[in-house]
Amino acid sequence: MIWKNEPKLKALNNIHKNTLGSHLGIEIIEVGDDYIKAKMPVDHRTKQPMGLLHGGASVALSESIGSIAAVLILEDITKESIVGIEINANHLKSVKSGYVYSITKPIRIGRRIQVWNTEIFNESTELICISKLTTMRVERK
């Protein structure tokens, strides 16, 4: 297991209270030894005007879950924090309704820099987006 802080679903989902994550309906549904799985509804909160899942919602899902994963590998969350320094996404297929599911795994966990890969799937398990998030460990002041 890569996590240095015990990942409990209820506590991880509480992190999103009163944030963009809760507004978008993002929910963490599973934590494995080296991954986090989440879901997000495709509804009025996450669609663009053409009725499709907004690319920005996919990116928000990736950054939200990748950042949580990055926090879970910190040695001491009272002394350190995580900031995102770069994110990109390739949107491969559109979605009109239902839920999308994401799986976030590390590409590289360095001393200060981590790179996280998120794959987002539709309900038929078709890949709809691939996103890469780079985070940096910083000292809290």
C-alpha positions as CSV (number, residue, x, y, z in Angstrom):
1,M,0.0,0.0,0.0
2,I,1.4,3.4,-0.9
3,W,-0.8,5.5,1.5
4,K,0.9,6.9,4.5
5,N,-2.5,8.2,5.9
6,E,-5.2,5.7,6.3
7,P,-7.8,6.2,3.5
8,K,-11.3,6.0,5.0
9,L,-14.1,6.6,2.5
10,K,-16.3,8.7,4.8
11,A,-13.4,11.0,5.8
12,L,-12.2,11.3,2.2
13,N,-15.7,12.2,1.0
14,N,-16.1,14.8,3.8
15,I,-13.1,16.6,2.3
16,H,-15.3,17.8,-0.5
17,K,-17.9,19.5,1.7
18,N,-18.6,23.0,0.5
19,T,-16.2,22.8,-2.4
20,L,-16.4,22.4,-6.1
21,G,-16.2,18.6,-5.6
22,S,-19.4,18.5,-3.6
23,H,-21.1,20.9,-6.0
24,L,-20.3,18.6,-8.9
25,G,-21.4,15.5,-7.0
26,I,-18.0,13.8,-6.9
27,E,-17.9,10.8,-4.6
28,I,-15.0,8.5,-3.8
29,I,-16.3,4.9,-4.0
30,E,-13.2,2.8,-3.5
31,V,-9.6,2.9,-2.4
32,G,-7.1,0.2,-3.2
33,D,-3.5,-0.3,-2.4
34,D,-2.4,2.2,-5.1
35,Y,-5.5,3.7,-6.6
36,I,-8.6,5.8,-5.8
37,K,-11.9,5.2,-7.7
38,A,-14.6,7.9,-7.8
39,K,-17.8,8.7,-9.6
40,M,-19.4,11.9,-10.8
41,P,-22.9,12.4,-12.2
42,V,-23.5,13.7,-15.7
43,D,-26.3,16.1,-15.0
44,H,-27.1,19.9,-15.0
45,R,-24.1,20.6,-12.8
46,T,-21.5,18.9,-15.1
47,K,-22.9,19.4,-18.6
48,Q,-22.0,22.0,-21.2
49,P,-24.7,23.9,-23.2
50,M,-24.7,21.1,-25.9
51,G,-25.9,18.6,-23.3
52,L,-22.5,16.7,-23.1
53,L,-20.2,16.2,-20.1
54,H,-18.2,19.4,-19.8
55,G,-14.4,18.9,-20.3
56,G,-13.8,21.1,-17.3
57,A,-15.9,18.8,-15.1
58,S,-13.7,15.9,-16.2
59,V,-10.6,18.0,-15.3
60,A,-12.1,19.0,-12.0
61,L,-12.7,15.3,-11.2
62,S,-9.1,14.4,-12.1
63,E,-7.6,17.3,-10.0
64,S,-9.9,16.6,-7.0
65,I,-9.1,12.9,-6.8
66,G,-5.4,13.3,-7.7
67,S,-4.9,15.9,-5.1
68,I,-6.6,13.7,-2.4
69,A,-4.3,10.9,-3.5
70,A,-1.3,13.2,-3.2
71,V,-2.3,14.2,0.3
72,L,-2.6,10.5,1.4
73,I,1.1,9.9,0.7
74,L,2.3,12.8,2.9
75,E,4.3,11.9,6.0
76,D,2.7,14.6,8.2
77,I,-0.3,16.5,7.0
78,T,0.1,19.1,9.8
79,K,3.5,20.2,8.3
80,E,3.0,19.6,4.6
81,S,0.4,20.3,2.0
82,I,-0.1,19.6,-1.7
83,V,-0.5,22.1,-4.6
84,G,-1.3,21.3,-8.2
85,I,1.2,22.7,-10.6
86,E,0.0,21.3,-14.0
87,I,-2.9,19.3,-15.4
88,N,-3.9,18.2,-18.9
89,A,-6.6,16.1,-20.3
90,N,-7.5,14.3,-23.6
91,H,-11.2,14.0,-24.1
92,L,-11.8,10.9,-26.2
93,K,-15.6,10.3,-26.2
94,S,-18.7,12.3,-25.1
95,V,-21.2,11.4,-22.4
96,K,-24.8,12.7,-22.2
97,S,-26.1,11.1,-19.0
98,G,-25.6,8.7,-16.1
99,Y,-22.3,8.6,-14.3
100,V,-18.6,8.7,-15.1
101,Y,-16.1,6.7,-13.1
102,S,-12.5,7.6,-12.6
103,I,-9.5,5.6,-11.5
104,T,-6.4,7.6,-10.3
105,K,-3.0,6.0,-9.9
106,P,0.5,7.3,-9.5
107,I,2.8,7.6,-12.4
108,R,5.7,8.8,-10.2
109,I,5.9,9.6,-6.5
110,G,9.0,11.7,-5.9
111,R,10.3,13.5,-2.8
112,R,8.5,16.8,-3.8
113,I,6.8,16.1,-7.1
114,Q,4.1,13.5,-7.8
115,V,2.5,12.7,-11.1
116,W,-1.0,11.1,-11.1
117,N,-2.8,9.5,-14.0
118,T,-6.6,9.5,-14.1
119,E,-8.7,7.5,-16.5
120,I,-12.4,8.4,-16.8
121,F,-14.9,5.8,-18.1
122,N,-18.6,5.9,-19.0
123,E,-21.1,3.4,-17.5
124,S,-20.2,1.0,-20.4
125,T,-16.5,1.1,-19.2
126,E,-15.5,2.9,-22.4
127,L,-12.6,5.3,-21.9
128,I,-13.8,8.9,-22.3
129,C,-10.9,10.9,-20.9
130,I,-7.3,10.5,-19.8
131,S,-5.8,13.2,-17.5
132,K,-2.4,13.7,-15.9
133,L,-2.0,15.9,-12.8
134,T,1.4,17.0,-11.4
135,T,1.4,18.0,-7.8
136,M,4.1,19.4,-5.5
137,R,4.6,18.9,-1.8
138,V,5.0,22.2,0.1
139,E,5.6,23.1,3.7
140,R,2.7,24.6,5.6
141,K,3.3,28.1,7.1
